[in-house]
């Protein structure tokens, strides 16, 4: 059912416009008001598909009414026909600047009234369809972003678990030489807890017979941005100084 709201301080005009509006199509509903303030209050909770308002009213003119309507939560895109007995262009410009969609000269031509109202109702329906699709697309995009973020987090967690448990010494430092990751296998060999190492600079988990400080290798990689050639060396772990390759 489509809703047309009519605002006019003259009862005869409201009666005529209501009859014409109901003749547009079968599923029409019309609400009419003699006071624009009452109409605005009612439309704040009852979104309209089309608004037809007189320009010259004692409480507020059609331009001010349209401007107030555009401030309502669902009033931004509602088509508004302003009916005026004035042929002065300044009145129409004021209504246009306030957000009016179309105009009719009073006394209105009945055929012109129904044709313009019918066309604007179709426009209103299309705008609602577009807005609904846009809202649905936005919701789907948000869901998609949440899903991608969850996948990334799950993948990161899975990779961390794999690295943490692989039987290899794995650690990482940042550009300032602070330890930002060390796997569980490394900690078990060095007999330390991760919180004793993470965030600290110059940490040496293991000594080697050839090189007492591995920090120089990390600095070399960070400076050059290049991988070191693979090599095998012996490390000394535990209080007993056990050697491992």
Long-range contacts (C-beta under 8 A, 24 or more apart in sequence): 1-27, 1-28, 1-29, 2-27, 2-28, 2-29, 2-49, 2-50, 2-121, 2-124, 2-125, 3-29, 3-30, 3-31, 3-46, 3-47, 3-48, 3-49, 3-50, 4-28, 4-29, 4-30, 4-31, 4-48, 4-49, 4-50, 4-51, 4-52, 4-117, 4-121, 5-30, 5-31, 5-32, 5-33, 5-39, 5-42, 5-43, 5-48, 5-50, 5-51, 5-52, 6-30, 6-31, 6-32, 6-33, 6-51, 6-52, 6-53, 7-32, 7-33, 7-34, 7-36, 7-39, 7-51, 7-52, 7-53, 7-54, 7-57, 7-65, 8-32, 8-34, 8-52, 8-53, 8-54, 8-57, 8-83, 9-34, 9-35, 9-54, 9-57, 9-58, 9-59, 10-34, 10-54, 13-54, 13-83, 16-108, 17-52, 17-108, 17-113, 20-110, 20-113, 20-114, 20-117, 21-52, 21-117, 23-114, 24-114, 24-117, 24-118, 24-121, 25-118, 25-121, 35-59, 36-60, 36-64, 36-65, 36-68, 39-65, 40-65, 40-68, 40-69, 40-72, 43-69, 43-72, 43-74, 43-75, 44-72, 44-73, 47-74, 47-75, 47-78, 48-78, 49-78, 49-79, 49-121, 49-124, 49-125, 50-78, 50-79, 50-80, 50-81, 50-117, 50-120, 50-121, 50-124, 51-78, 51-79, 51-80, 51-81, 52-80, 52-81, 52-83, 52-117, 53-80, 53-81, 53-82, 53-83, 54-82, 54-83, 54-84, 54-106, 55-82, 55-83, 55-84, 55-85, 55-86, 55-91, 55-95, 56-84, 56-85, 56-86, 62-95, 62-98, 62-100, 63-91, 63-94, 63-95, 63-97, 63-98, 63-100, 64-98, 66-95, 66-98, 66-99, 66-100, 67-98, 67-99, 69-99, 70-98, 70-99, 77-124, 77-127, 77-131, 78-124, 79-120, 79-121, 79-123, 79-124, 81-116, 81-117, 81-120, 83-108, 169-205, 169-206, 169-235, 171-205, 173-218, 173-222, 175-222, 176-201, 177-201, 177-202, 177-215, 177-218, 177-219, 177-222, 179-203, 189-235, 189-237, 189-238, 189-244, 190-237, 191-238, 191-239, 206-235, 206-236, 206-237, 207-235, 207-236, 208-233, 208-234, 208-235, 208-236, 209-234, 209-236, 210-234
